[in-house]
Amino acid sequence: MLQLDLRPETRAAITAVRVGLEVVVKRSGAEDVRVKGPLDIVTGTDLLSQAAIKRTLEEHAPSIAFVGEEGEATIPDNAERYWLVDPVCGTSNFAAGLPFYSVNVALFEDGRVVLGVVGDGVTGEVYVAERGLGAWLLTESGADRLQVDPKVASVVSVDSNLPGPGPLARFGVEFAQRVLAEQQLDVRMLSTTLCLAYVARGSMGGAVYVNSTLPVHFAAGLLLCEEAGALVTDERGEPWQVFGPIYIAAATPELSGELQRLAQEAVDALRWG
């Protein structure tokens, strides 16, 4: 257990996530469900959570631009620093009453993600990472350091539900089919990047995601994994980039290599990349 010496921006992000969690836990607006696109919905809770997070960040760090999933997913011109916010990550789970969703806030500066905060929408637990400082689960008396666990390396989350046309949208299904066919990994399809927090805390071995938009869903969790000791790459084994499109987080080099191989095979099969 440790008392953390965090950046003011990180403390602002923690405060904002907690404010968002208050909205999510109360399920304010949960019955207002709208369709945004194929396999993609938004609830009133998403909108209320994002508005509360934005107000909090603007109060604590007014010079940093805001990029949020719901209607504000455009990087302002000439913005060198900006927040990446997903007010409810796992909206489909949330709307269906399935207890697996999160609130994510990350800060992009100097060409990379430098801090990330993930709040568990059900337990209220808050995870935080600063680049170079490590990954932590906040507690009432301080923080407990997070570390990946090689013993659970066979348990992997796969995101196979990406809306939109084209081969990128089909990657998740193609990849998942290949993983399942080999019968070497214990696969979960949980439709939220809260899985990245579970990789960081040692409850899961890895996670694979694909992204076609701004990475508001993934940025905080990917840094959390990396700072907890996971290998976080693309399908070629290159360090992850904030704009993806493929992200692989793995607790061990062996698992990372296996997931990269399967991802590259899926890319080749789709004649993409």
Stockholm file with secondary structure:
# STOCKHOLM 1.0

chainA/1-273         MLQLDLRPETRAAITAVRVGLEVVVKRSGAEDVRVKGPLDIVTGTDLLSQAAIKRTLEEHAPSIAFVGEEGEATIPDNAERYWLVDPVCGTSNFAAGLPFYSVNVALFEDGRVVLGVVGDGVTGEVYVAERGLGAWLLTESGADRLQVDPKVASVVSVDSNLPGPGPLARFGVEFAQRVLAEQQLDVRMLSTTLCLAYVARGSMGGAVYVNSTLPVHFAAGLLLCEEAGALVTDERGEPWQVFGPIYIAAATPELSGELQRLAQEAVDALRWG
#=GR chainA/1-273 SS CBCCCCCHHHHHHHHHHHHHHHHHHHTTTTTCEEEEETTEEEEHHHHHHHHHHHHHHHHHCTTSEEEETTTBCSCCTTCSEEEEEEEEETHHHHHHTCSCCEEEEEEEETTEEEEEEEEETTTCCEEEEETTTEEEEEETTEEEECCCCGGGTTEEEECCCCCSSSHHHHHHHHHHHHHHHHTCSEEECCCSTHHHHHHHTTSCSEEEEECSSCCTTTHHHHHHHHHTTCEEECTTSCBCCTTCSEEEEESSHHHHHHHHHHHHHHHHHTTCC
#=GC SS_cons         CBCCCCCHHHHHHHHHHHHHHHHHHHTTTTTCEEEEETTEEEEHHHHHHHHHHHHHHHHHCTTSEEEETTTBCSCCTTCSEEEEEEEEETHHHHHHTCSCCEEEEEEEETTEEEEEEEEETTTCCEEEEETTTEEEEEETTEEEECCCCGGGTTEEEECCCCCSSSHHHHHHHHHHHHHHHHTCSEEECCCSTHHHHHHHTTSCSEEEEECSSCCTTTHHHHHHHHHTTCEEECTTSCBCCTTCSEEEEESSHHHHHHHHHHHHHHHHHTTCC
//
